[in-house]
Amino acid sequence: MSLMRPLVPLIERAVMGIDRALSRALQPRRSRGLLSLLCYCGWGSPSRVELTGRVVLPRTLQPAANADPRWRNFANILRRLLSREIGGVTVHGTLNGVQAQATSDADGFFTLLFADEAQPFAAGWHDAQLTIPGRERTSFARVQIVDDSVCAYGLISDLDDTVIQSDVTSMGRMLFTVLTGNARTRSPFPGVGSLYRALARHSVTDKAAGAADGTGSKRQIAKRQGRNPVFYVSSSPWNFFDLLWQFLEYRRIPLGPLFLRNWGADLMSGHSTYKHSVIERIFAAYPKLRFVLVGDSGEHDPEIYAEVAHKFPGRVLGIYIRDVNEGQGDERVLHLREDMARIGVDMVLARDSFAAAAHAMALGLITPGELRSVAQSVERSLNAPVLPF
């Protein structure tokens, strides 16, 4: 196995090269037919908004249902993965009267940038309209605009084995779960919806503010109200965007921009490099905002989040790591926790959503009532008491 490892990058490059060659040969013919815009969730600040999408040939997917057989789910997954992208297509977008234009690349991706210094965008959720000049169909995309001077803090979360149960620590179980499930049959971790709803709607307290600057002091600050934004950073491909978005909606987990990967170009950058760069972009976009970081112990989330906390001192309120290894390999997380403690950031290795919520309440990020709600949600899922209410 060790002899094969150096060959993996060469094999990946060869596969990507063949795929790109075939795509270049087929795309001129594809562009003459019906085109479809896959619109992802836009994000930004009152002065600048970014919206990514993809130009592909239309595909037919039936709405997900709980009773869908696994073979049908598998067929839909294949339809998503075998996308027929089209490059060189001009896409026009309009957001609250501001216009932008971009051209799709070889993988079909385009990014629209909206900016209006004279009339800033209002914070909240908006709808952008997207069209391809010369084509009649209009597509719509949700856009989340965040004013970092109003929100108390932001939440950046992984998805696989942090929000949604994926079994990433076992390749066989992960493939079976991912390839044969749908947006309604995939399961969230118990209590995660209640926990994220509490974090998204709560204001920061003096105690949390003191923890954020590493002093632990209870200095007086003005509380900032408003919905706290949620950002999801995952290594799943953009092909799964609709499945993940529908999953969040169905399970009543707060919606927010999803940052996924192009398994063509991004695959070569590595999981840690990709995820770290995305989180840095979010931090840079909202320089006044502090963040709660949530991940799992299955991959490199603890190390990535620790690096972020060091690079952005005073910007991380807390780090919650879901323990998915059943106690195996926890020494590395415990070592990082000691390192984080020296800079005033709590890294919590949590066995479940209630353990994370209990710490969040102690830090002042959620209320006792919201903690009770998380506990009750976990109890309903596990059919076992969490607190002696």
FIRO-382466 format. One record per residue (C-alpha): residue number from 1; z negated, x negated, y. Coordinates in nm, 4 decimals. Layout:
# FIRO-382466
+-----+----------+----------+----------+
! num !        Z !        X !        Y !
+-----+----------+----------+----------+
! NUM !        Z !        X !        Y !
...
+-----+----------+----------+----------+
***
This chain:
# FIRO-382466
+-----+----------+----------+----------+
! num !        Z !        X !        Y !
+-----+----------+----------+----------+
!   1 !   0.0000 !   0.0000 !   0.0000 !
!   2 !  -0.0831 !  -0.2867 !   0.2365 !
!   3 !   0.2674 !  -0.4299 !   0.1793 !
!   4 !   0.4258 !  -0.1010 !   0.2868 !
!   5 !   0.2256 !  -0.0620 !   0.6078 !
!   6 !   0.4422 !  -0.3021 !   0.8172 !
!   7 !   0.7502 !  -0.1075 !   0.7069 !
!   8 !   0.6237 !   0.2273 !   0.8390 !
!   9 !   0.7297 !   0.1680 !   1.2048 !
!  10 !   1.0738 !   0.0543 !   1.0856 !
!  11 !   1.1138 !   0.3669 !   0.8722 !
!  12 !   1.0014 !   0.5877 !   1.1601 !
!  13 !   1.2515 !   0.4238 !   1.3971 !
!  14 !   1.5292 !   0.4639 !   1.1421 !
!  15 !   1.4529 !   0.8343 !   1.0943 !
!  16 !   1.4386 !   0.8871 !   1.4704 !
!  17 !   1.7666 !   0.7038 !   1.5155 !
!  18 !   1.9442 !   0.9180 !   1.2562 !
!  19 !   1.8001 !   1.2351 !   1.4099 !
!  20 !   1.9125 !   1.1347 !   1.7594 !
!  21 !   2.2618 !   1.0431 !   1.6361 !
!  22 !   2.3052 !   1.3783 !   1.4653 !
!  23 !   2.1678 !   1.5557 !   1.7705 !
!  24 !   2.4125 !   1.3829 !   2.0062 !
!  25 !   2.7012 !   1.4805 !   1.7793 !
!  26 !   2.5981 !   1.8452 !   1.7506 !
!  27 !   2.4636 !   1.9197 !   2.0997 !
!  28 !   2.7998 !   1.9667 !   2.2777 !
!  29 !   2.8866 !   2.2434 !   2.0320 !
!  30 !   2.5380 !   2.3964 !   2.0566 !
!  31 !   2.5475 !   2.4124 !   2.4370 !
!  32 !   2.8467 !   2.6478 !   2.4249 !
!  33 !   2.6471 !   2.9142 !   2.2405 !
!  34 !   2.3365 !   3.1172 !   2.3196 !
!  35 !   2.0541 !   2.9133 !   2.4704 !
!  36 !   1.6820 !   2.9792 !   2.4637 !
!  37 !   1.4069 !   2.8464 !   2.6899 !
!  38 !   1.0767 !   2.7665 !   2.5232 !
!  39 !   0.8303 !   2.7764 !   2.8134 !
!  40 !   0.4938 !   2.6069 !   2.7786 !
!  41 !   0.1857 !   2.6525 !   2.9973 !
!  42 !   0.2149 !   2.4952 !   3.3422 !
!  43 !  -0.0759 !   2.3258 !   3.5173 !
!  44 !  -0.1608 !   2.1655 !   3.8467 !
!  45 !  -0.3434 !   2.1761 !   4.1786 !
!  46 !  -0.2776 !   2.3791 !   4.4952 !
!  47 !  -0.0440 !   2.1021 !   4.6156 !
!  48 !   0.1433 !   2.0139 !   4.2950 !
!  49 !   0.2301 !   2.1984 !   3.9728 !
!  50 !   0.3975 !   2.0676 !   3.6574 !
!  51 !   0.5710 !   2.2909 !   3.4030 !
!  52 !   0.7255 !   2.1644 !   3.0807 !
!  53 !   0.9633 !   2.3491 !   2.8513 !
!  54 !   1.2435 !   2.2979 !   2.6058 !
!  55 !   1.6049 !   2.4127 !   2.5714 !
!  56 !   1.6912 !   2.5106 !   2.2127 !
!  57 !   1.9125 !   2.7453 !   2.0171 !
!  58 !   1.7473 !   3.0857 !   1.9636 !
!  59 !   1.5285 !   3.1340 !   1.6581 !
!  60 !   1.3927 !   3.4495 !   1.4969 !
!  61 !   1.0200 !   3.4671 !   1.4226 !
!  62 !   0.8455 !   3.7875 !   1.3253 !
!  63 !   0.5063 !   3.8532 !   1.4912 !
!  64 !   0.2196 !   3.7123 !   1.2845 !
!  65 !   0.0084 !   3.9524 !   1.0783 !
!  66 !  -0.3063 !   3.9044 !   0.8708 !
!  67 !  -0.1252 !   4.0271 !   0.5582 !
!  68 !   0.1701 !   3.7874 !   0.5864 !
!  69 !   0.2267 !   3.6059 !   0.2556 !
!  70 !   0.1984 !   3.2288 !   0.2592 !
!  71 !   0.5678 !   3.1815 !   0.1753 !
!  72 !   0.6619 !   3.3706 !   0.4942 !
!  73 !   0.4225 !   3.1608 !   0.7020 !
!  74 !   0.5740 !   2.8478 !   0.5483 !
!  75 !   0.9258 !   2.9677 !   0.6308 !
!  76 !   0.8218 !   3.0267 !   0.9940 !
!  77 !   0.6678 !   2.6797 !   1.0140 !
!  78 !   0.9967 !   2.5317 !   0.8949 !
!  79 !   1.1872 !   2.7333 !   1.1567 !
!  80 !   0.9600 !   2.5876 !   1.4227 !
!  81 !   0.9913 !   2.2309 !   1.2987 !
!  82 !   1.3692 !   2.2459 !   1.2522 !
!  83 !   1.4359 !   2.3226 !   1.6171 !
!  84 !   1.7896 !   2.2718 !   1.7427 !
!  85 !   1.7373 !   2.1188 !   2.0853 !
!  86 !   1.9987 !   2.0797 !   2.3568 !
!  87 !   2.0092 !   1.8101 !   2.6232 !
!  88 !   2.1943 !   1.7987 !   2.9540 !
!  89 !   2.1128 !   2.1590 !   3.0475 !
!  90 !   2.0049 !   2.2356 !   3.4048 !
!  91 !   1.6985 !   2.4590 !   3.4329 !
!  92 !   1.5962 !   2.6337 !   3.7538 !
!  93 !   1.2391 !   2.7494 !   3.8181 !
!  94 !   1.0616 !   2.9574 !   4.0814 !
!  95 !   0.6852 !   2.9679 !   4.1350 !
!  96 !   0.5524 !   3.1877 !   4.4169 !
!  97 !   0.8761 !   3.1390 !   4.6101 !
!  98 !   0.8830 !   2.7593 !   4.5602 !
!  99 !   1.1855 !   2.6349 !   4.3666 !
! 100 !   1.2383 !   2.3389 !   4.1368 !
! 101 !   1.5149 !   2.2109 !   3.9131 !
! 102 !   1.5354 !   1.9731 !   3.6163 !
! 103 !   1.7750 !   1.8717 !   3.3392 !
! 104 !   1.6782 !   1.8707 !   2.9726 !
! 105 !   1.6675 !   1.5330 !   2.7963 !
! 106 !   1.8069 !   1.4374 !   2.4545 !
! 107 !   1.5181 !   1.6173 !   2.2824 !
! 108 !   1.5692 !   1.9317 !   2.4904 !
! 109 !   1.2598 !   1.8789 !   2.7055 !
! 110 !   1.2505 !   1.9324 !   3.0811 !
! 111 !   0.9717 !   1.9170 !   3.3394 !
! 112 !   0.9762 !   2.1171 !   3.6611 !
! 113 !   0.7683 !   1.9878 !   3.9541 !
! 114 !   0.6666 !   2.2408 !   4.2201 !
! 115 !   0.5200 !   2.1161 !   4.5474 !
! 116 !   0.4656 !   2.2819 !   4.8844 !
! 117 !   0.2386 !   2.0963 !   5.1268 !
! 118 !   0.2842 !   2.3600 !   5.3979 !
! 119 !   0.1693 !   2.6546 !   5.1858 !
! 120 !  -0.0549 !   2.5431 !   4.8967 !
! 121 !  -0.0584 !   2.7481 !   4.5788 !
! 122 !  -0.3574 !   2.9763 !   4.5276 !
! 123 !  -0.5967 !   2.8848 !   4.2487 !
! 124 !  -0.5782 !   3.0963 !   3.9341 !
! 125 !  -0.3147 !   3.2110 !   3.6896 !
! 126 !   0.0450 !   3.2651 !   3.7978 !
! 127 !   0.3822 !   3.3428 !   3.6389 !
! 128 !   0.6828 !   3.1161 !   3.6907 !
! 129 !   1.0401 !   3.2407 !   3.6403 !
! 130 !   1.2876 !   3.0104 !   3.4662 !
! 131 !   1.6636 !   3.0491 !   3.4367 !
! 132 !   1.9670 !   2.8496 !   3.3288 !
! 133 !   2.2341 !   2.8751 !   3.6018 !
! 134 !   2.5255 !   3.0830 !   3.4802 !
! 135 !   2.3143 !   3.2634 !   3.2218 !
! 136 !   2.1630 !   3.6046 !   3.2883 !
! 137 !   1.8401 !   3.5795 !   3.0903 !
! 138 !   1.5134 !   3.5027 !   3.2737 !
! 139 !   1.2153 !   3.3472 !   3.0962 !
! 140 !   0.8539 !   3.3453 !   3.2136 !
! 141 !   0.5772 !   3.0879 !   3.1802 !
! 142 !   0.2050 !   3.1051 !   3.2537 !
! 143 !   0.0752 !   2.8525 !   3.5056 !
! 144 !  -0.2892 !   2.7560 !   3.5663 !
! 145 !  -0.3635 !   2.6209 !   3.9139 !
! 146 !  -0.7042 !   2.4618 !   3.9623 !
! 147 !  -0.8817 !   2.3922 !   4.2905 !
! 148 !  -1.1227 !   2.1109 !   4.2034 !
! 149 !  -1.3315 !   2.1769 !   4.5143 !
! 150 !  -1.4268 !   2.5226 !   4.3835 !
! 151 !  -1.4799 !   2.4841 !   4.0065 !
! 152 !  -1.8095 !   2.3557 !   3.8715 !
! 153 !  -1.6495 !   2.1394 !   3.6029 !
! 154 !  -1.3635 !   2.1311 !   3.3543 !
! 155 !  -1.3513 !   2.1338 !   2.9756 !
! 156 !  -1.1162 !   1.9055 !   2.7813 !
! 157 !  -1.1018 !   1.9826 !   2.4119 !
! 158 !  -0.9238 !   1.8733 !   2.0994 !
! 159 !  -0.7871 !   2.1545 !   1.8798 !
! 160 !  -0.7552 !   2.0473 !   1.5161 !
! 161 !  -1.0970 !   2.0406 !   1.3453 !
! 162 !  -1.2636 !   2.0947 !   1.6832 !
! 163 !  -1.1596 !   2.4525 !   1.7628 !
! 164 !  -0.9382 !   2.5420 !   1.4682 !
! 165 !  -1.0254 !   2.4478 !   1.1105 !
! 166 !  -0.7538 !   2.2125 !   0.9884 !
! 167 !  -0.9214 !   1.9790 !   0.7349 !
! 168 !  -0.7698 !   1.6705 !   0.8990 !
! 169 !  -0.9979 !   1.4491 !   0.6884 !
! 170 !  -0.8056 !   1.5563 !   0.3755 !
! 171 !  -0.4270 !   1.5197 !   0.3922 !
! 172 !  -0.3632 !   1.7636 !   0.1070 !
! 173 !  -0.5881 !   2.0400 !   0.2391 !
! 174 !  -0.4610 !   1.9867 !   0.5933 !
! 175 !  -0.0956 !   2.0248 !   0.4920 !
! 176 !  -0.1689 !   2.3372 !   0.2889 !
! 177 !  -0.3695 !   2.4916 !   0.5741 !
! 178 !  -0.1195 !   2.4071 !   0.8474 !
! 179 !   0.1989 !   2.4857 !   0.6555 !
! 180 !   0.0931 !   2.8165 !   0.5012 !
! 181 !  -0.1139 !   2.9778 !   0.7779 !
! 182 !  -0.0273 !   3.1674 !   1.0942 !
! 183 !  -0.1886 !   3.2505 !   1.4280 !
! 184 !  -0.3957 !   3.5307 !   1.2726 !
! 185 !  -0.4929 !   3.3731 !   0.9420 !
! 186 !  -0.5997 !   3.0318 !   1.0771 !
! 187 !  -0.9772 !   3.0207 !   1.1267 !
! 188 !  -1.1774 !   2.8966 !   1.4255 !
! 189 !  -1.5110 !   2.7256 !   1.3755 !
! 190 !  -1.8021 !   2.9727 !   1.3932 !
! 191 !  -1.9209 !   3.0312 !   1.7493 !
! 192 !  -1.6531 !   2.8214 !   1.9189 !
! 193 !  -1.5140 !   3.1202 !   2.1106 !
! 194 !  -1.8562 !   3.2153 !   2.2475 !
! 195 !  -1.9334 !   2.8548 !   2.3395 !
! 196 !  -1.6059 !   2.7984 !   2.5234 !
! 197 !  -1.6287 !   3.1323 !   2.7065 !
! 198 !  -1.9775 !   3.0344 !   2.8253 !
! 199 !  -1.8638 !   2.6909 !   2.9416 !
! 200 !  -1.5600 !   2.8376 !   3.1160 !
! 201 !  -1.7497 !   3.0907 !   3.3257 !
! 202 !  -2.0697 !   2.9080 !   3.4180 !
! 203 !  -2.1673 !   2.7191 !   3.7343 !
! 204 !  -2.3222 !   2.3751 !   3.7296 !
! 205 !  -2.6936 !   2.3244 !   3.7935 !
! 206 !  -2.8832 !   2.0517 !   3.9722 !
! 207 !  -2.9960 !   1.9022 !   3.6411 !
! 208 !  -2.6378 !   1.8730 !   3.5175 !
! 209 !  -2.5298 !   1.7164 !   3.8463 !
! 210 !  -2.7999 !   1.4528 !   3.8140 !
! 211 !  -2.6924 !   1.3736 !   3.4599 !
! 212 !  -2.3325 !   1.3351 !   3.5738 !
! 213 !  -2.4074 !   1.0580 !   3.8199 !
! 214 !  -2.6201 !   0.8742 !   3.5652 !
! 215 !  -2.9459 !   0.9123 !   3.7566 !
! 216 !  -3.0955 !   1.2098 !   3.5784 !
! 217 !  -3.2267 !   1.3224 !   3.9149 !
! 218 !  -3.2533 !   1.6851 !   4.0222 !
! 219 !  -3.0867 !   1.6342 !   4.3578 !
! 220 !  -2.9973 !   1.9478 !   4.5508 !
! 221 !  -2.6295 !   2.0382 !   4.5548 !
! 222 !  -2.4395 !   2.3516 !   4.6385 !
! 223 !  -2.3484 !   2.5420 !   4.3254 !
! 224 !  -1.9764 !   2.5952 !   4.2835 !
! 225 !  -1.8648 !   2.9229 !   4.1342 !
! 226 !  -1.5425 !   3.0287 !   3.9679 !
! 227 !  -1.3855 !   3.0003 !   3.6258 !
! 228 !  -1.4009 !   2.6482 !   3.4892 !
! 229 !  -1.0593 !   2.5338 !   3.3630 !
! 230 !  -1.0001 !   2.4469 !   2.9978 !
! 231 !  -0.7446 !   2.1894 !   2.8815 !
! 232 !  -0.6459 !   2.1361 !   2.5179 !
! 233 !  -0.5192 !   1.7947 !   2.4041 !
! 234 !  -0.3852 !   1.7819 !   2.0495 !
! 235 !  -0.1625 !   1.5672 !   1.8302 !
! 236 !   0.0178 !   1.8764 !   1.7019 !
! 237 !   0.3898 !   1.8934 !   1.7889 !
! 238 !   0.5257 !   2.1044 !   2.0735 !
! 239 !   0.7016 !   2.3060 !   1.8024 !
! 240 !   0.3636 !   2.4704 !   1.7295 !
! 241 !   0.2900 !   2.5734 !   2.0888 !
! 242 !   0.3484 !   2.9463 !   2.0322 !
! 243 !   0.1349 !   2.9473 !   1.7164 !
! 244 !  -0.1581 !   2.7731 !   1.8884 !
! 245 !  -0.1332 !   2.9889 !   2.2023 !
! 246 !  -0.1332 !   3.3102 !   1.9952 !
! 247 !  -0.4286 !   3.1774 !   1.7949 !
! 248 !  -0.6333 !   3.1238 !   2.1118 !
! 249 !  -0.5427 !   3.4710 !   2.2404 !
! 250 !  -0.6208 !   3.6443 !   1.9113 !
! 251 !  -0.9584 !   3.4691 !   1.8726 !
! 252 !  -1.0559 !   3.5305 !   2.2375 !
! 253 !  -1.0891 !   3.1592 !   2.3093 !
! 254 !  -1.0265 !   3.0739 !   2.6775 !
! 255 !  -0.6639 !   2.9926 !   2.7471 !
! 256 !  -0.5572 !   2.6761 !   2.9195 !
! 257 !  -0.2726 !   2.4248 !   2.9287 !
! 258 !  -0.1906 !   2.2683 !   2.5935 !
! 259 !  -0.0884 !   1.9023 !   2.5841 !
! 260 !   0.0971 !   1.8449 !   2.2584 !
! 261 !   0.3269 !   1.5721 !   2.1273 !
! 262 !   0.6960 !   1.5210 !   2.0952 !
! 263 !   0.7065 !   1.3973 !   1.7394 !
! 264 !   1.0210 !   1.2073 !   1.8220 !
! 265 !   0.9276 !   0.9756 !   2.1089 !
! 266 !   0.5481 !   1.0161 !   2.1216 !
! 267 !   0.5031 !   0.9427 !   1.7513 !
! 268 !   0.5493 !   0.5723 !   1.8125 !
! 269 !   0.2753 !   0.5523 !   2.0778 !
! 270 !  -0.0114 !   0.6266 !   1.8387 !
! 271 !  -0.2746 !   0.9005 !   1.8503 !
! 272 !  -0.5343 !   0.7174 !   2.0597 !
! 273 !  -0.2904 !   0.5859 !   2.3204 !
! 274 !  -0.1293 !   0.9262 !   2.3645 !
! 275 !  -0.4559 !   1.1175 !   2.3948 !
! 276 !  -0.6156 !   0.8673 !   2.6295 !
! 277 !  -0.3149 !   0.8776 !   2.8640 !
! 278 !  -0.3175 !   1.2585 !   2.8812 !
! 279 !  -0.6892 !   1.2727 !   2.9637 !
! 280 !  -0.6409 !   1.0125 !   3.2356 !
! 281 !  -0.3635 !   1.2263 !   3.3867 !
! 282 !  -0.5987 !   1.5261 !   3.3986 !
! 283 !  -0.8769 !   1.3208 !   3.5591 !
! 284 !  -0.6333 !   1.1832 !   3.8171 !
! 285 !  -0.4988 !   1.5303 !   3.9003 !
! 286 !  -0.8490 !   1.6600 !   3.9831 !
! 287 !  -1.0428 !   1.3716 !   4.1418 !
! 288 !  -1.3345 !   1.5949 !   4.2512 !
! 289 !  -1.3861 !   1.7541 !   3.9107 !
! 290 !  -1.6287 !   1.6471 !   3.6395 !
! 291 !  -1.5607 !   1.7219 !   3.2745 !
! 292 !  -1.7168 !   1.8142 !   2.9432 !
! 293 !  -1.5289 !   1.6490 !   2.6548 !
! 294 !  -1.5225 !   1.8095 !   2.3084 !
! 295 !  -1.3757 !   1.6603 !   1.9920 !
! 296 !  -1.4514 !   1.5847 !   1.6284 !
! 297 !  -1.5555 !   1.2874 !   1.4171 !
! 298 !  -1.2507 !   1.3027 !   1.1915 !
! 299 !  -1.0327 !   1.0693 !   1.3955 !
! 300 !  -1.0815 !   0.8702 !   1.7175 !
! 301 !  -1.2192 !   1.1253 !   1.9645 !
! 302 !  -1.5605 !   0.9516 !   2.0008 !
! 303 !  -1.3995 !   0.6180 !   2.0898 !
! 304 !  -1.1447 !   0.7758 !   2.3249 !
! 305 !  -1.4075 !   0.9775 !   2.5096 !
! 306 !  -1.6397 !   0.6762 !   2.5381 !
! 307 !  -1.3586 !   0.4746 !   2.6971 !
! 308 !  -1.2913 !   0.7580 !   2.9422 !
! 309 !  -1.6596 !   0.7782 !   3.0377 !
! 310 !  -1.6637 !   0.4041 !   3.1117 !
! 311 !  -1.3410 !   0.4160 !   3.3120 !
! 312 !  -1.4487 !   0.7178 !   3.5192 !
! 313 !  -1.8205 !   0.6691 !   3.5916 !
! 314 !  -1.9983 !   0.9839 !   3.7037 !
! 315 !  -1.7096 !   1.2089 !   3.5959 !
! 316 !  -1.8277 !   1.3016 !   3.2426 !
! 317 !  -2.1074 !   1.5596 !   3.2149 !
! 318 !  -2.1390 !   1.5418 !   2.8374 !
! 319 !  -1.9520 !   1.4669 !   2.5145 !
! 320 !  -1.9718 !   1.6947 !   2.2109 !
! 321 !  -1.8424 !   1.5642 !   1.8784 !
! 322 !  -1.8178 !   1.8096 !   1.5887 !
! 323 !  -1.9322 !   1.6412 !   1.2669 !
! 324 !  -1.6554 !   1.7122 !   1.0144 !
! 325 !  -1.7329 !   1.4186 !   0.7821 !
! 326 !  -2.0513 !   1.5692 !   0.6346 !
! 327 !  -2.2560 !   1.2717 !   0.7492 !
! 328 !  -2.0142 !   1.0038 !   0.6250 !
! 329 !  -1.9212 !   0.7398 !   0.8782 !
! 330 !  -2.1560 !   0.8785 !   1.1437 !
! 331 !  -2.2860 !   0.5289 !   1.2206 !
! 332 !  -1.9942 !   0.4596 !   1.4546 !
! 333 !  -2.0675 !   0.7776 !   1.6509 !
! 334 !  -2.4380 !   0.6974 !   1.6683 !
! 335 !  -2.3543 !   0.3479 !   1.7962 !
! 336 !  -2.1307 !   0.4965 !   2.0643 !
! 337 !  -2.4034 !   0.7437 !   2.1517 !
! 338 !  -2.6369 !   0.4550 !   2.2323 !
! 339 !  -2.3668 !   0.2974 !   2.4460 !
! 340 !  -2.3136 !   0.6260 !   2.6339 !
! 341 !  -2.6873 !   0.6660 !   2.6907 !
! 342 !  -2.6892 !   0.3390 !   2.8842 !
! 343 !  -2.4496 !   0.4872 !   3.1401 !
! 344 !  -2.6256 !   0.8235 !   3.1556 !
! 345 !  -2.3840 !   1.0299 !   2.9417 !
! 346 !  -2.5067 !   1.2261 !   2.6386 !
! 347 !  -2.2804 !   1.2078 !   2.3323 !
! 348 !  -2.3942 !   1.4758 !   2.0883 !
! 349 !  -2.2943 !   1.4684 !   1.7210 !
! 350 !  -2.3078 !   1.8424 !   1.6545 !
! 351 !  -2.3025 !   2.0030 !   1.3119 !
! 352 !  -2.1860 !   2.3342 !   1.4604 !
! 353 !  -2.1203 !   2.5226 !   1.7850 !
! 354 !  -2.4852 !   2.6247 !   1.8171 !
! 355 !  -2.6034 !   2.2621 !   1.8197 !
! 356 !  -2.3582 !   2.1854 !   2.1015 !
! 357 !  -2.4597 !   2.5024 !   2.2883 !
! 358 !  -2.8302 !   2.4160 !   2.2615 !
! 359 !  -2.7682 !   2.0831 !   2.4307 !
! 360 !  -2.5411 !   2.2448 !   2.6906 !
! 361 !  -2.8213 !   2.4866 !   2.7804 !
! 362 !  -3.0714 !   2.2001 !   2.8088 !
! 363 !  -2.8276 !   2.0225 !   3.0395 !
! 364 !  -2.7874 !   2.3360 !   3.2510 !
! 365 !  -2.4242 !   2.4036 !   3.1599 !
! 366 !  -2.4898 !   2.7442 !   3.0021 !
! 367 !  -2.7706 !   3.0001 !   3.0247 !
! 368 !  -3.0257 !   3.0995 !   2.7561 !
! 369 !  -2.8441 !   3.4311 !   2.7232 !
! 370 !  -2.5175 !   3.2514 !   2.6530 !
! 371 !  -2.6931 !   3.0325 !   2.3970 !
! 372 !  -2.8127 !   3.3490 !   2.2240 !
! 373 !  -2.4551 !   3.4787 !   2.2201 !
! 374 !  -2.3321 !   3.1596 !   2.0520 !
! 375 !  -2.6136 !   3.1791 !   1.7962 !
! 376 !  -2.5314 !   3.5396 !   1.7127 !
! 377 !  -2.1639 !   3.4534 !   1.6724 !
! 378 !  -2.2479 !   3.1700 !   1.4322 !
! 379 !  -2.4825 !   3.3993 !   1.2399 !
! 380 !  -2.2136 !   3.6635 !   1.1960 !
! 381 !  -1.9707 !   3.4039 !   1.0619 !
! 382 !  -2.2153 !   3.2322 !   0.8273 !
! 383 !  -2.4266 !   3.5364 !   0.7366 !
! 384 !  -2.7345 !   3.3216 !   0.7911 !
! 385 !  -2.9946 !   3.3143 !   1.0712 !
! 386 !  -2.9643 !   3.0385 !   1.3292 !
! 387 !  -3.2599 !   3.1251 !   1.5530 !
! 388 !  -3.5651 !   3.3424 !   1.4774 !
! 389 !  -3.4888 !   3.6047 !   1.7439 !
+-----+----------+----------+----------+
***
